[in-house]
Amino acid sequence: MIYDAHRHLGVLPAYPFYGGPPVKPAVTARATIAELLADLDREGTDRALVLPNYGVPDPDVAFGFNDLVVEAAQRDDRIRAGLWVSARERDTERTARALELAGEPGVRALKLSFLLGGGVEDPGLETVFAAARAHDLTVHVHTSPGAGSDIDQVGKLVERFGDDVRIHLVHFGGGMSGHIKLIGSRFFDWIAAGKQVYTDLSWAIGFAPRWLVTEIDRRGLGHDRVLFASDEPWGDHAGELARLRAAADDAELTKAVFETNFDTLYGGTR
C-alpha cells in the first residue's frame, strides 16, 4: 500500500519569482479533481492527504482552493483534505471562513506555512491549534532553512502545542542543518518527552533517510512517526517513493511509513 501524506491540488497563476519573468514552475499541478484521481490511479497511490496549492504571495489563491480539496475528499474515499489556514492578523477573516469547514467529512488536517511570511509569534496560532484540538485534526507545518520556516522556529510550535495536538513537520527540517538538528537529537527528544510530533522526508537530502532509519533502529523509537510524502507537484512522486523504499527496507518499518502512520494521522472517513 502507498499512502501519500502530502500533495497539492490547484494551479497557481504565473508569478515573477526572484525578480525574473512570470513563471509557472509546478508543471504537474492539477486544476481538477478528475486530474488528481487520474494521477493516483497511474501511481498506484491508495490514499492521499490533499492540500491547497500555494507559493505565490496572494493569500486568496491558497484559501480559494479549500473548497476544492474538501470536495475531492468527499468525492473519493482515497482522499483526505487539509485546509489552508494562516495565523497572520491580516488573514483573520479568511482563516475564520476556512475553519468553518473543519468539521466537514474528509477534513483531517490544517496546513500552516510561514514560507510567504509570518512566524511562530503570529496572533492567530492559538485559534488554529484550538480548532485542531476541537476537531481532532493534525497541524501540517512546512519547514525549510531560514526565517519563520526554520526548524529552530517551527520547533517552538512542537514545544508549545505538541502535548495535545498532532504536529506534522513537513520536509523533516528542510535541509542539511534541519536534518542534523532533528536526527542528532531533537526529533527523538520530543518523542521521548511525549510530544505528538511526526514528519515526512520529502525534499530530504540523500543521507537523511538512511541516517534516520539507522537512528530509529538504534534508539528503538520513531518508527511510528515517519510518513511517505510526494509533495506533488513541487516534489517528484517516483523519486521520493524510490528513495524512501530504499531506506526503509525492513518490512515492519515499510508498512508503518507507507501505510499505518498515515492512518494514525489522517485515517478515518469522518
Buried (B, 14 or more C-beta within 10 A) or exposed (E): EBBBBBBBBBBBEEBEEEEEEEEEEBEEBBEEBEEBBEBBEEBEBBBBBBBBBBBBEBBEBBBBBBBBBBBBBBBBEBBBBBBBBBBBEEBBEBBEEBBEBBEBEBBBBBBBBBBBBBBBEBEBBEBBBEBBBEBEBBBBBBBBBEEBBBBBBBBBBBEBBBEEBBBBBBBBBBBEBBBBBBBEEBBBEBBEEEBBBBBBBBBBBEEBBBBBBEBBEEEEEBBBBBBBBBBBBBBBBEEBBEBBBEBBEBEEBBBBBBBBBBEBBBBEEE
